[in-house]
Amino acid sequence: MPNVVLHMGFLNVPYSAKSMAAPMRAAKSEAARKQRRGFTRTMTAEAVANILEAKYNILETFSELNQEEIMQPINDAFNNAAAELLSERRKFTSERMVKYMKPKTDRIEKLFRQFLDMEEMNGISGVPTKAALSGKGRRNHKPGKSFIDSGIYRAAFTAWVDIK
């Protein structure tokens, strides 16, 4: 029986004026590209996510706090998919599994964005961040929420399920 693997990561959306003006549109546009963006002089959401993960363990904390809400729907959907595929006598394929699980992974993406919006990281060492408290990087220079000042990091989060 194949193993189900849940991946969580960030699209390689550049931190540009255009992306910051419409972060969700930029993230969706990047998701539509089938190839990975090459080297760019502009910082990307993927690079920022790596820095933030090393310093704050955001995805690890998100996963721990929401483990049941993340894994139960994935396991249920996988069991349904396995039964459906076996009854059709069709072979498991990664591409088919990704499409089948898309509604569940969309829910995980929404859950992560709510996690940031609701500031569930507050209270962890260093959070709220100094930038959020000072309003640094924000146009109105008022205190804001950690990790979502431009919206690109938040919008670039993605999740998908694969089989190995």
Summary of the structure (lengths in Angstrom):
residues: 164
radius of gyration: 17.6
end to end distance: 9.4
largest distance: 59.4
contacts: 438
relative contact order: 0.23
helix: 55%
strand: 10%
